[in-house]
Amino acid sequence: MRTVEETVQARLILSLHRSVRLRVVLSYQPEDPLAVRMAFPAEFSLDDAEGQSAEDIVWVFARQLLSAGIELPAGVGDVHVRPSVGRRTVVELRAPEGTAMLQFDTADLRRFLWRSRLVVPEGEEHLHLDSDRALAQLLG
């Protein structure tokens, strides 16, 4: 099966009147059928540590959370997704270093989710779970 990957533009909300555009890579891997990944350029890291590697920052969370949050506010804990003004969706990422609010074009998120469902239909994720691999990863 193939990985679904899509590069989209988002706005990182810095204040009420200030935001910056950034590239976000959305990905879905059928071998991890319940999750989606959002990768951000390293320069947008909330981590203040110097000498960090230049690798993208990747957040992993439930595909169902992204899907639900397009329609109604969803999420508890570190990731919240909700509809916004116009045809936008806000993804809020919470970490000990701070909170990042990103605004996406909802059509971009819908297109990505649609493509992921072509690979693994919603409700059929359990058919793609590899429990032996997951247990091996958990045990290190």
N, CA, C and O atoms as a GROMACS GRO file, in nm:
protein
  560
    1MET      N    1   0.084  -0.119   0.000
    1MET     CA    2   0.000   0.000   0.000
    1MET      C    3   0.088   0.125   0.000
    1MET      O    4   0.204   0.121   0.041
    2ARG      N    5   0.032   0.231  -0.045
    2ARG     CA    6   0.112   0.353  -0.061
    2ARG      C    7   0.082   0.457   0.046
    2ARG      O    8  -0.028   0.465   0.100
    3THR      N    9   0.184   0.536   0.074
    3THR     CA   10   0.170   0.650   0.166
    3THR      C   11   0.104   0.765   0.091
    3THR      O   12   0.134   0.789  -0.026
    4VAL      N   13   0.016   0.834   0.159
    4VAL     CA   14  -0.048   0.953   0.104
    4VAL      C   15   0.026   1.072   0.162
    4VAL      O   16   0.041   1.083   0.283
    5GLU      N   17   0.071   1.162   0.075
    5GLU     CA   18   0.144   1.280   0.121
    5GLU      C   19   0.096   1.400   0.042
    5GLU      O   20   0.078   1.393  -0.079
    6GLU      N   21   0.075   1.508   0.113
    6GLU     CA   22   0.029   1.632   0.049
    6GLU      C   23   0.091   1.752   0.119
    6GLU      O   24   0.087   1.763   0.242
    7THR      N   25   0.148   1.841   0.040
    7THR     CA   26   0.205   1.964   0.094
    7THR      C   27   0.101   2.074   0.080
    7THR      O   28   0.049   2.099  -0.029
    8VAL      N   29   0.072   2.141   0.191
    8VAL     CA   30  -0.029   2.248   0.192
    8VAL      C   31   0.030   2.372   0.258
    8VAL      O   32   0.133   2.365   0.326
    9GLN      N   33  -0.035   2.482   0.238
    9GLN     CA   34   0.003   2.606   0.305
    9GLN      C   35  -0.084   2.624   0.428
    9GLN      O   36  -0.203   2.591   0.427
   10ALA      N   37  -0.025   2.676   0.534
   10ALA     CA   38  -0.098   2.707   0.656
   10ALA      C   39  -0.053   2.843   0.704
   10ALA      O   40   0.047   2.898   0.657
   11ARG      N   41  -0.127   2.897   0.797
   11ARG     CA   42  -0.089   3.022   0.862
   11ARG      C   43  -0.066   2.991   1.009
   11ARG      O   44  -0.153   2.939   1.078
   12LEU      N   45   0.054   3.024   1.056
   12LEU     CA   46   0.085   3.014   1.198
   12LEU      C   47   0.039   3.145   1.260
   12LEU      O   48   0.091   3.252   1.226
   13ILE      N   49  -0.056   3.139   1.351
   13ILE     CA   50  -0.113   3.259   1.412
   13ILE      C   51  -0.019   3.303   1.525
   13ILE      O   52   0.000   3.231   1.623
   14LEU      N   53   0.039   3.422   1.510
   14LEU     CA   54   0.133   3.475   1.608
   14LEU      C   55   0.066   3.567   1.709
   14LEU      O   56   0.104   3.572   1.826
   15SER      N   57  -0.036   3.641   1.663
   15SER     CA   58  -0.114   3.730   1.749
   15SER      C   59  -0.246   3.758   1.678
   15SER      O   60  -0.272   3.704   1.570
   16LEU      N   61  -0.326   3.842   1.737
   16LEU     CA   62  -0.456   3.874   1.679
   16LEU      C   63  -0.442   3.932   1.538
   16LEU      O   64  -0.528   3.909   1.453
   17HIS      N   65  -0.335   4.008   1.513
   17HIS     CA   66  -0.318   4.076   1.384
   17HIS      C   67  -0.196   4.029   1.307
   17HIS      O   68  -0.160   4.091   1.206
   18ARG      N   69  -0.132   3.923   1.351
   18ARG     CA   70  -0.008   3.882   1.286
   18ARG      C   71  -0.002   3.731   1.268
   18ARG      O   72  -0.031   3.654   1.360
   19SER      N   73   0.035   3.690   1.147
   19SER     CA   74   0.052   3.548   1.118
   19SER      C   75   0.161   3.534   1.012
   19SER      O   76   0.200   3.632   0.948
   20VAL      N   77   0.209   3.412   0.996
   20VAL     CA   78   0.312   3.385   0.897
   20VAL      C   79   0.272   3.258   0.822
   20VAL      O   80   0.219   3.164   0.880
   21ARG      N   81   0.299   3.258   0.692
   21ARG     CA   82   0.270   3.140   0.611
   21ARG      C   83   0.381   3.037   0.629
   21ARG      O   84   0.498   3.072   0.645
   22LEU      N   85   0.342   2.911   0.626
   22LEU     CA   86   0.442   2.806   0.629
   22LEU      C   87   0.391   2.685   0.553
   22LEU      O   88   0.271   2.667   0.532
   23ARG      N   89   0.486   2.604   0.512
   23ARG     CA   90   0.457   2.481   0.440
   23ARG      C   91   0.438   2.369   0.542
   23ARG      O   92   0.518   2.354   0.634
   24VAL      N   93   0.333   2.293   0.524
   24VAL     CA   94   0.306   2.179   0.611
   24VAL      C   95   0.288   2.056   0.523
   24VAL      O   96   0.214   2.060   0.424
   25VAL      N   97   0.356   1.949   0.559
   25VAL     CA   98   0.342   1.824   0.484
   25VAL      C   99   0.252   1.732   0.565
   25VAL      O  100   0.285   1.693   0.677
   26LEU      N  101   0.137   1.698   0.507
   26LEU     CA  102   0.045   1.604   0.568
   26LEU      C  103   0.077   1.467   0.512
   26LEU      O  104   0.099   1.453   0.392
   27SER      N  105   0.078   1.365   0.597
   27SER     CA  106   0.103   1.230   0.546
   27SER      C  107   0.019   1.129   0.621
   27SER      O  108  -0.016   1.145   0.738
   28TYR      N  109  -0.012   1.022   0.548
   28TYR     CA  110  -0.089   0.910   0.601
   28TYR      C  111  -0.022   0.782   0.555
   28TYR      O  112   0.002   0.762   0.436
   29GLN      N  113   0.009   0.696   0.651
   29GLN     CA  114   0.078   0.571   0.621
   29GLN      C  115  -0.015   0.455   0.654
   29GLN      O  116  -0.056   0.440   0.769
   30PRO      N  117  -0.049   0.373   0.556
   30PRO     CA  118  -0.143   0.264   0.581
   30PRO      C  119  -0.096   0.164   0.686
   30PRO      O  120  -0.178   0.094   0.746
   31GLU      N  121   0.036   0.156   0.709
   31GLU     CA  122   0.084   0.066   0.814
   31GLU      C  123   0.060   0.123   0.954
   31GLU      O  124   0.079   0.053   1.054
   32ASP      N  125   0.020   0.249   0.963
   32ASP     CA  126  -0.021   0.314   1.088
   32ASP      C  127  -0.158   0.375   1.061
   32ASP      O  128  -0.172   0.497   1.056
   33PRO      N  129  -0.261   0.290   1.042
   33PRO     CA  130  -0.387   0.334   0.982
   33PRO      C  131  -0.474   0.428   1.063
   33PRO      O  132  -0.567   0.488   1.009
   34LEU      N  133  -0.446   0.443   1.190
   34LEU     CA  134  -0.528   0.531   1.273
   34LEU      C  135  -0.474   0.673   1.280
   34LEU      O  136  -0.541   0.762   1.332
   35ALA      N  137  -0.353   0.696   1.230
   35ALA     CA  138  -0.284   0.823   1.253
   35ALA      C  139  -0.261   0.903   1.125
   35ALA      O  140  -0.252   0.847   1.016
   36VAL      N  141  -0.252   1.033   1.142
   36VAL     CA  142  -0.202   1.123   1.038
   36VAL      C  143  -0.080   1.194   1.096
   36VAL      O  144  -0.063   1.200   1.218
   37ARG      N  145   0.002   1.246   1.008
   37ARG     CA  146   0.122   1.319   1.050
   37ARG      C  147   0.120   1.458   0.986
   37ARG      O  148   0.081   1.474   0.870
   38MET      N  149   0.164   1.556   1.064
   38MET     CA  150   0.183   1.693   1.015
   38MET      C  151   0.328   1.729   1.040
   38MET      O  152   0.374   1.727   1.154
   39ALA      N  153   0.400   1.761   0.935
   39ALA     CA  154   0.542   1.797   0.947
   39ALA      C  155   0.559   1.945   0.916
   39ALA      O  156   0.508   1.996   0.816
   40PHE      N  157   0.631   2.014   1.006
   40PHE     CA  158   0.655   2.158   0.995
   40PHE      C  159   0.804   2.183   0.982
   40PHE      O  160   0.884   2.107   1.037
   41PRO      N  161   0.843   2.288   0.911
   41PRO     CA  162   0.986   2.322   0.902
   41PRO      C  163   1.044   2.347   1.041
   41PRO      O  164   0.978   2.404   1.128
   42ALA      N  165   1.168   2.305   1.062
   42ALA     CA  166   1.234   2.314   1.193
   42ALA      C  167   1.239   2.457   1.246
   42ALA      O  168   1.236   2.477   1.368
   43GLU      N  169   1.247   2.556   1.159
   43GLU     CA  170   1.258   2.694   1.207
   43GLU      C  171   1.134   2.742   1.282
   43GLU      O  172   1.136   2.847   1.345
   44PHE      N  173   1.024   2.664   1.276
   44PHE     CA  174   0.903   2.701   1.348
   44PHE      C  175   0.888   2.624   1.478
   44PHE      O  176   0.779   2.621   1.537
   45SER      N  177   0.996   2.562   1.524
   45SER     CA  178   0.993   2.485   1.648
   45SER      C  179   0.967   2.576   1.767
   45SER      O  180   1.012   2.690   1.770
   46LEU      N  181   0.893   2.523   1.865
   46LEU     CA  182   0.871   2.596   1.991
   46LEU      C  183   0.987   2.574   2.087
   46LEU      O  184   0.997   2.643   2.189
   47ASP      N  185   1.074   2.480   2.055
   47ASP     CA  186   1.186   2.446   2.141
   47ASP      C  187   1.294   2.552   2.128
   47ASP      O  188   1.336   2.585   2.016
   48ASP      N  189   1.341   2.607   2.240
   48ASP     CA  190   1.442   2.713   2.238
   48ASP      C  191   1.585   2.662   2.232
   48ASP      O  192   1.678   2.741   2.219
   49ALA      N  193   1.604   2.532   2.241
   49ALA     CA  194   1.741   2.476   2.248
   49ALA      C  195   1.820   2.508   2.122
   49ALA      O  196   1.771   2.492   2.011
   50GLU      N  197   1.944   2.552   2.143
   50GLU     CA  198   2.034   2.580   2.031
   50GLU      C  199   2.095   2.450   1.982
   50GLU      O  200   2.098   2.351   2.054
   51GLY      N  201   2.142   2.451   1.860
   51GLY     CA  202   2.210   2.335   1.806
   51GLY      C  203   2.116   2.222   1.768
   51GLY      O  204   2.160   2.109   1.747
   52GLN      N  205   1.987   2.252   1.760
   52GLN     CA  206   1.891   2.149   1.719
   52GLN      C  207   1.917   2.108   1.576
   52GLN      O  208   1.969   2.187   1.496
   53SER      N  209   1.882   1.986   1.542
   53SER     CA  210   1.898   1.941   1.404
   53SER      C  211   1.796   2.014   1.318
   53SER      O  212   1.695   2.064   1.368
   54ALA      N  213   1.822   2.019   1.190
   54ALA     CA  214   1.736   2.092   1.097
   54ALA      C  215   1.622   2.005   1.044
   54ALA      O  216   1.566   2.035   0.939
   55GLU      N  217   1.588   1.900   1.114
   55GLU     CA  218   1.480   1.813   1.071
   55GLU      C  219   1.345   1.878   1.099
   55GLU      O  220   1.330   1.957   1.192
   56ASP      N  221   1.247   1.842   1.015
   56ASP     CA  222   1.111   1.890   1.036
   56ASP      C  223   1.058   1.843   1.171
   56ASP      O  224   1.101   1.740   1.224
   57ILE      N  225   0.965   1.919   1.226
   57ILE     CA  226   0.895   1.881   1.347
   57ILE      C  227   0.771   1.805   1.303
   57ILE      O  228   0.696   1.854   1.218
   58VAL      N  229   0.749   1.688   1.359
   58VAL     CA  230   0.636   1.605   1.316
   58VAL      C  231   0.542   1.581   1.434
   58VAL      O  232   0.585   1.536   1.541
   59TRP      N  233   0.415   1.611   1.413
   59TRP     CA  234   0.310   1.580   1.511
   59TRP      C  235   0.230   1.465   1.454
   59TRP      O  236   0.196   1.465   1.336
   60VAL      N  237   0.199   1.367   1.538
   60VAL     CA  238   0.121   1.251   1.498
   60VAL      C  239  -0.005   1.248   1.585
   60VAL      O  240   0.004   1.254   1.708
   61PHE      N  241  -0.120   1.237   1.521
   61PHE     CA  242  -0.246   1.229   1.595
   61PHE      C  243  -0.350   1.155   1.512
   61PHE      O  244  -0.326   1.122   1.396
   62ALA      N  245  -0.465   1.130   1.570
   62ALA     CA  246  -0.568   1.046   1.509
   62ALA      C  247  -0.627   1.109   1.383
   62ALA      O  248  -0.663   1.227   1.380
   63ARG      N  249  -0.637   1.027   1.280
   63ARG     CA  250  -0.703   1.072   1.156
   63ARG      C  251  -0.847   1.111   1.187
   63ARG      O  252  -0.898   1.209   1.131
   64GLN      N  253  -0.913   1.036   1.275
   64GLN     CA  254  -1.052   1.066   1.311
   64GLN      C  255  -1.064   1.204   1.377
   64GLN      O  256  -1.165   1.271   1.359
   65LEU      N  257  -0.963   1.245   1.453
   65LEU     CA  258  -0.965   1.377   1.517
   65LEU      C  259  -0.964   1.487   1.410
   65LEU      O  260  -1.041   1.583   1.418
   66LEU      N  261  -0.879   1.472   1.311
   66LEU     CA  262  -0.874   1.571   1.203
   66LEU      C  263  -1.006   1.574   1.128
   66LEU      O  264  -1.058   1.682   1.099
   67SER      N  265  -1.061   1.459   1.099
   67SER     CA  266  -1.187   1.449   1.027
   67SER      C  267  -1.302   1.513   1.105
   67SER      O  268  -1.381   1.590   1.050
   68ALA      N  269  -1.312   1.481   1.234
   68ALA     CA  270  -1.419   1.535   1.318
   68ALA      C  271  -1.405   1.686   1.337
   68ALA      O  272  -1.504   1.758   1.336
   69GLY      N  273  -1.281   1.733   1.355
   69GLY     CA  274  -1.257   1.874   1.383
   69GLY      C  275  -1.287   1.968   1.269
   69GLY      O  276  -1.301   2.088   1.290
   70ILE      N  277  -1.296   1.916   1.149
   70ILE     CA  278  -1.335   1.999   1.034
   70ILE      C  279  -1.480   2.044   1.049
   70ILE      O  280  -1.518   2.153   1.006
   71GLU      N  281  -1.561   1.957   1.111
   71GLU     CA  282  -1.705   1.985   1.124
   71GLU      C  283  -1.742   2.053   1.255
   71GLU      O  284  -1.820   2.148   1.257
   72LEU      N  285  -1.684   2.003   1.365
   72LEU     CA  286  -1.715   2.053   1.499
   72LEU      C  287  -1.588   2.053   1.582
   72LEU      O  288  -1.496   1.976   1.553
   73PRO      N  289  -1.579   2.138   1.686
   73PRO     CA  290  -1.459   2.135   1.769
   73PRO      C  291  -1.434   1.995   1.824
   73PRO      O  292  -1.526   1.928   1.872
   74ALA      N  293  -1.308   1.950   1.817
   74ALA     CA  294  -1.272   1.815   1.861
   74ALA      C  295  -1.134   1.817   1.923
   74ALA      O  296  -1.050   1.900   1.889
   75GLY      N  297  -1.112   1.724   2.014
   75GLY     CA  298  -0.978   1.706   2.071
   75GLY      C  299  -0.972   1.736   2.218
   75GLY      O  300  -1.037   1.827   2.270
   76VAL      N  301  -0.890   1.656   2.284
   76VAL     CA  302  -0.854   1.679   2.424
   76VAL      C  303  -0.704   1.657   2.431
   76VAL      O  304  -0.649   1.582   2.351
   77GLY      N  305  -0.640   1.719   2.526
   77GLY     CA  306  -0.496   1.699   2.538
   77GLY      C  307  -0.416   1.791   2.448
   77GLY      O  308  -0.440   1.911   2.445
   78ASP      N  309  -0.321   1.733   2.376
   78ASP     CA  310  -0.222   1.812   2.301
   78ASP      C  311  -0.270   1.866   2.167
   78ASP      O  312  -0.214   1.963   2.117
   79VAL      N  313  -0.374   1.805   2.108
   79VAL     CA  314  -0.418   1.847   1.974
   79VAL      C  315  -0.568   1.876   1.977
   79VAL      O  316  -0.649   1.794   2.021
   80HIS      N  317  -0.603   1.995   1.928
   80HIS     CA  318  -0.742   2.036   1.915
   80HIS      C  319  -0.762   2.084   1.771
   80HIS      O  320  -0.675   2.150   1.714
   81VAL      N  321  -0.877   2.050   1.714
   81VAL     CA  322  -0.909   2.089   1.576
   81VAL      C  323  -1.050   2.147   1.578
   81VAL      O  324  -1.140   2.091   1.642
   82ARG      N  325  -1.069   2.259   1.507
   82ARG     CA  326  -1.203   2.318   1.504
   82ARG      C  327  -1.223   2.400   1.376
   82ARG      O  328  -1.128   2.452   1.319
   83PRO      N  329  -1.349   2.409   1.333
   83PRO     CA  330  -1.378   2.496   1.218
   83PRO      C  331  -1.351   2.641   1.256
   83PRO      O  332  -1.361   2.678   1.373
   84SER      N  333  -1.318   2.722   1.156
   84SER     CA  334  -1.291   2.863   1.180
   84SER      C  335  -1.374   2.946   1.081
   84SER      O  336  -1.454   2.892   1.005
   85VAL      N  337  -1.353   3.076   1.084
   85VAL     CA  338  -1.425   3.168   0.998
   85VAL      C  339  -1.399   3.134   0.851
   85VAL      O  340  -1.287   3.100   0.812
   86GLY      N  341  -1.503   3.144   0.771
   86GLY     CA  342  -1.488   3.114   0.629
   86GLY      C  343  -1.467   2.966   0.608
   86GLY      O  344  -1.525   2.882   0.677
   87ARG      N  345  -1.386   2.934   0.513
   87ARG     CA  346  -1.357   2.794   0.482
   87ARG      C  347  -1.221   2.753   0.538
   87ARG      O  348  -1.135   2.703   0.466
   88ARG      N  349  -1.206   2.776   0.666
   88ARG     CA  350  -1.079   2.750   0.734
   88ARG      C  351  -1.100   2.653   0.849
   88ARG      O  352  -1.210   2.639   0.903
   89THR      N  353  -0.991   2.587   0.886
   89THR     CA  354  -0.989   2.498   1.002
   89THR      C  355  -0.866   2.533   1.084
   89THR      O  356  -0.757   2.552   1.030
   90VAL      N  357  -0.882   2.540   1.216
   90VAL     CA  358  -0.772   2.570   1.306
   90VAL      C  359  -0.727   2.441   1.374
   90VAL      O  360  -0.809   2.364   1.424
   91VAL      N  361  -0.596   2.419   1.374
   91VAL     CA  362  -0.535   2.308   1.447
   91VAL      C  363  -0.448   2.371   1.554
   91VAL      O  364  -0.359   2.450   1.526
   92GLU      N  365  -0.476   2.336   1.678
   92GLU     CA  366  -0.402   2.389   1.792
   92GLU      C  367  -0.317   2.276   1.850
   92GLU      O  368  -0.367   2.170   1.886
   93LEU      N  369  -0.186   2.302   1.858
   93LEU     CA  370  -0.091   2.203   1.908
   93LEU      C  371  -0.034   2.255   2.039
   93LEU      O  372   0.022   2.365   2.044
   94ARG      N  373  -0.047   2.177   2.144
   94ARG     CA  374  -0.001   2.219   2.278
   94ARG      C  375   0.117   2.134   2.321
   94ARG      O  376   0.112   2.011   2.317
   95ALA      N  377   0.223   2.201   2.362
   95ALA     CA  378   0.344   2.135   2.411
   95ALA      C  379   0.390   2.209   2.536
   95ALA      O  380   0.344   2.320   2.561
   96PRO      N  381   0.479   2.150   2.616
   96PRO     CA  382   0.530   2.220   2.734
   96PRO      C  383   0.594   2.355   2.699
   96PRO      O  384   0.592   2.447   2.780
   97GLU      N  385   0.651   2.366   2.578
   97GLU     CA  386   0.717   2.490   2.537
   97GLU      C  387   0.618   2.600   2.498
   97GLU      O  388   0.655   2.718   2.495
   98GLY      N  389   0.495   2.563   2.469
   98GLY     CA  390   0.395   2.662   2.429
   98GLY      C  391   0.288   2.602   2.341
   98GLY      O  392   0.283   2.480   2.322
   99THR      N  393   0.203   2.687   2.288
   99THR     CA  394   0.092   2.646   2.202
   99THR      C  395   0.108   2.709   2.065
   99THR      O  396   0.140   2.827   2.053
  100ALA      N  397   0.085   2.630   1.962
  100ALA     CA  398   0.088   2.681   1.825
  100ALA      C  399  -0.051   2.667   1.766
  100ALA      O  400  -0.114   2.561   1.775
  101MET      N  401  -0.099   2.776   1.705
  101MET     CA  402  -0.228   2.773   1.636
  101MET      C  403  -0.202   2.788   1.488
  101MET      O  404  -0.139   2.884   1.444
  102LEU      N  405  -0.252   2.692   1.412
  102LEU     CA  406  -0.234   2.693   1.267
  102LEU      C  407  -0.370   2.695   1.199
  102LEU      O  408  -0.464   2.628   1.242
  103GLN      N  409  -0.379   2.775   1.094
  103GLN     CA  410  -0.503   2.784   1.019
  103GLN      C  411  -0.481   2.726   0.880
  103GLN      O  412  -0.388   2.764   0.809
  104PHE      N  413  -0.568   2.633   0.842
  104PHE     CA  414  -0.560   2.565   0.713
  104PHE      C  415  -0.684   2.595   0.630
  104PHE      O  416  -0.790   2.627   0.683
  105ASP      N  417  -0.668   2.586   0.500
  105ASP     CA  418  -0.782   2.587   0.411
  105ASP      C  419  -0.852   2.452   0.428
  105ASP      O  420  -0.790   2.348   0.408
  106THR      N  421  -0.977   2.453   0.466
  106THR     CA  422  -1.050   2.328   0.492
  106THR      C  423  -1.051   2.237   0.370
  106THR      O  424  -1.046   2.115   0.384
  107ALA      N  425  -1.058   2.294   0.251
  107ALA     CA  426  -1.058   2.211   0.129
  107ALA      C  427  -0.930   2.129   0.117
  107ALA      O  428  -0.935   2.015   0.071
  108ASP      N  429  -0.816   2.185   0.158
  108ASP     CA  430  -0.690   2.110   0.155
  108ASP      C  431  -0.696   1.990   0.249
  108ASP      O  432  -0.652   1.880   0.213
  109LEU      N  433  -0.751   2.010   0.369
  109LEU     CA  434  -0.762   1.901   0.466
  109LEU      C  435  -0.860   1.794   0.418
  109LEU      O  436  -0.835   1.675   0.432
  110ARG      N  437  -0.972   1.839   0.361
  110ARG     CA  438  -1.070   1.743   0.308
  110ARG      C  439  -1.010   1.658   0.196
  110ARG      O  440  -1.031   1.537   0.190
  111ARG      N  441  -0.935   1.722   0.107
  111ARG     CA  442  -0.872   1.650  -0.004
  111ARG      C  443  -0.774   1.546   0.049
  111ARG      O  444  -0.771   1.433   0.001
  112PHE      N  445  -0.692   1.584   0.147
  112PHE     CA  446  -0.598   1.491   0.207
  112PHE      C  447  -0.671   1.373   0.273
  112PHE      O  448  -0.633   1.258   0.252
  113LEU      N  449  -0.775   1.401   0.349
  113LEU     CA  450  -0.850   1.294   0.415
  113LEU      C  451  -0.916   1.203   0.312
  113LEU      O  452  -0.917   1.081   0.330
  114TRP      N  453  -0.970   1.260   0.207
  114TRP     CA  454  -1.032   1.180   0.100
  114TRP      C  455  -0.929   1.085   0.040
  114TRP      O  456  -0.957   0.967   0.020
  115ARG      N  457  -0.810   1.136   0.011
  115ARG     CA  458  -0.704   1.052  -0.046
  115ARG      C  459  -0.663   0.942   0.051
  115ARG      O  460  -0.635   0.830   0.009
  116SER      N  461  -0.659   0.973   0.181
  116SER     CA  462  -0.622   0.870   0.280
  116SER      C  463  -0.728   0.761   0.287
  116SER      O  464  -0.696   0.644   0.308
  117ARG      N  465  -0.855   0.799   0.269
  117ARG     CA  466  -0.963   0.701   0.273
  117ARG      C  467  -0.966   0.612   0.149
  117ARG      O  468  -1.022   0.502   0.153
  118LEU      N  469  -0.907   0.658   0.041
  118LEU     CA  470  -0.894   0.571  -0.077
  118LEU      C  471  -0.797   0.457  -0.048
  118LEU      O  472  -0.812   0.347  -0.103
  119VAL      N  473  -0.699   0.482   0.037
  119VAL     CA  474  -0.599   0.381   0.072
  119VAL      C  475  -0.652   0.289   0.182
  119VAL      O  476  -0.644   0.167   0.171
  120VAL      N  477  -0.707   0.348   0.288
  120VAL     CA  478  -0.768   0.272   0.398
  120VAL      C  479  -0.902   0.340   0.431
  120VAL      O  480  -0.904   0.446   0.493
  121PRO      N  481  -1.012   0.278   0.390
  121PRO     CA  482  -1.142   0.339   0.418
  121PRO      C  483  -1.167   0.354   0.568
  121PRO      O  484  -1.123   0.272   0.649
  122GLU      N  485  -1.239   0.461   0.602
  122GLU     CA  486  -1.274   0.484   0.742
  122GLU      C  487  -1.357   0.365   0.792
  122GLU      O  488  -1.448   0.319   0.724
  123GLY      N  489  -1.323   0.316   0.910
  123GLY     CA  490  -1.391   0.200   0.966
  123GLY      C  491  -1.321   0.068   0.935
  123GLY      O  492  -1.355  -0.035   0.994
  124GLU      N  493  -1.224   0.071   0.844
  124GLU     CA  494  -1.150  -0.051   0.810
  124GLU      C  495  -1.005  -0.047   0.858
  124GLU      O  496  -0.923  -0.130   0.819
  125GLU      N  497  -0.975   0.049   0.944
  125GLU     CA  498  -0.838   0.063   0.995
  125GLU      C  499  -0.790  -0.064   1.066
  125GLU      O  500  -0.674  -0.102   1.054
  126HIS      N  501  -0.880  -0.129   1.138
  126HIS     CA  502  -0.842  -0.249   1.212
  126HIS      C  503  -0.790  -0.361   1.122
  126HIS      O  504  -0.714  -0.447   1.167
  127LEU      N  505  -0.830  -0.361   0.996
  127LEU     CA  506  -0.784  -0.462   0.902
  127LEU      C  507  -0.638  -0.442   0.863
  127LEU      O  508  -0.576  -0.532   0.807
  128HIS      N  509  -0.585  -0.324   0.892
  128HIS     CA  510  -0.448  -0.289   0.852
  128HIS      C  511  -0.352  -0.281   0.969
  128HIS      O  512  -0.233  -0.252   0.951
  129LEU      N  513  -0.401  -0.306   1.089
  129LEU     CA  514  -0.316  -0.300   1.207
  129LEU      C  515  -0.227  -0.423   1.214
  129LEU      O  516  -0.274  -0.535   1.194
  130ASP      N  517  -0.101  -0.403   1.243
  130ASP     CA  518  -0.005  -0.511   1.261
  130ASP      C  519   0.028  -0.515   1.410
  130ASP      O  520   0.120  -0.446   1.455
  131SER      N  521  -0.045  -0.595   1.486
  131SER     CA  522  -0.028  -0.596   1.631
  131SER      C  523   0.110  -0.645   1.673
  131SER      O  524   0.164  -0.597   1.773
  132ASP      N  525   0.169  -0.739   1.599
  132ASP     CA  526   0.304  -0.786   1.634
  132ASP      C  527   0.406  -0.674   1.621
  132ASP      O  528   0.491  -0.657   1.708
  133ARG      N  529   0.397  -0.597   1.513
  133ARG     CA  530   0.490  -0.486   1.493
  133ARG      C  531   0.469  -0.378   1.598
  133ARG      O  532   0.565  -0.323   1.651
  134ALA      N  533   0.343  -0.348   1.630
  134ALA     CA  534   0.312  -0.247   1.731
  134ALA      C  535   0.366  -0.289   1.867
  134ALA      O  536   0.421  -0.206   1.940
  135LEU      N  537   0.350  -0.416   1.902
  135LEU     CA  538   0.401  -0.465   2.030
  135LEU      C  539   0.553  -0.460   2.034
  135LEU      O  540   0.612  -0.424   2.136
  136ALA      N  541   0.617  -0.495   1.924
  136ALA     CA  542   0.765  -0.490   1.916
  136ALA      C  543   0.813  -0.346   1.934
  136ALA      O  544   0.912  -0.322   2.002
  137GLN      N  545   0.744  -0.250   1.872
  137GLN     CA  546   0.783  -0.108   1.886
  137GLN      C  547   0.762  -0.062   2.030
  137GLN      O  548   0.845   0.012   2.084
  138LEU      N  549   0.655  -0.104   2.090
  138LEU     CA  550   0.624  -0.064   2.227
  138LEU      C  551   0.730  -0.117   2.324
  138LEU      O  552   0.767  -0.048   2.419
  139LEU      N  553   0.777  -0.238   2.301
  139LEU     CA  554   0.875  -0.299   2.390
  139LEU      C  555   1.018  -0.262   2.357
  139LEU      O  556   1.111  -0.299   2.427
  140GLY      N  557   1.034  -0.188   2.248
  140GLY     CA  558   1.167  -0.137   2.211
  140GLY      C  559   1.252  -0.240   2.146
  140GLY      O  560   1.367  -0.212   2.110
   0.00000   0.00000   0.00000
